[in-house]
Amino acid sequence: MSKQKKKRNKVYSGADASVSRPVITRIEAADRNKLSQWWFDRKSTLKPILITSGVVILVVWFIFEMIRVFSGA
C-alpha cells in the first residue's frame, strides 16, 4: 500500500481565491397602530397565560355542569 497524501485544511487565500460574500441583514418594518404594537410586544408572554386561563375556565365550567346534572337540579 502506498502512503496517502495529507489533505489540505488551510483556506486558500491567493490572488484568484473566491471572495467571501458580505453578510446581509434584512430588517422588515411594519406600521402598526398602538393596539397592534402592544399585542406584538407582549404576545409571547400573554398567549400562554390566555390559553391556560381559557382551559381552566372550561374545566371549571365542565365540572360545575357535571355536578349540576348528577345532583338532579
N, C-alpha and C positions, 0 to 999 in steps of 0.2 A: 504494500500500500504506500502510495506517495503521501507526502506531508501536505495537509491542507493549507491554503493560503489564508492569512489572517484577514478578517473582514474589516473594512474601513468603517469607523464610527465617528470620525471627525467631519464636521459640516464643511462643505466646500465653499470657500469664500473668494474665489478667483474673479478675474475681470468679467467672465461670461457666466457667473453664477446667477441663479434666479433671484430677483429682488423680492424681499419679503414685503407682502402687501400690508398696508396700514389697517389697523382695526377700526371699523366703522361702527359708531354707536348711534342707533336710531332712537330718537325721542319723539313720542307722539303726544301732542297736546289736545285736550278736549275742553270745549267751552261748556261748562255745566252751570246750572242755576244753583242757588245756595243749598236747597234740599238735596239735590243730586250729589253735590260735592260733600255734604255732611255724611250721606249714606256711603259714598265711595270711601271716605276716610275711615269710617267706623264699621264697615261691612264685615271685616274679618273677626271682630270681637262680638258684634251683635247677632250675626247669623246663628252661631251655635247656641247662644242664650235664648233666642226666639224659638228655635226648633225644640230645644229642651223644655222650655216652658209650655209650648203647644202640646207636646207629648204628655207632660204631667197633667195638664188641664184635661186632655182627652181621657187619660186613665182614671182620673178622679171622677169625671162625669160618668164614665162607664161603670165604675164601682157603685156610684150613687144610684144609677138606674137599675143595676142588678139587685141592690138591697131593696129598692122600691118595688120591683117586680116580685121578688121572693117573699116579701113581707105581706103582699096582697093589698097594698094601698091603692 
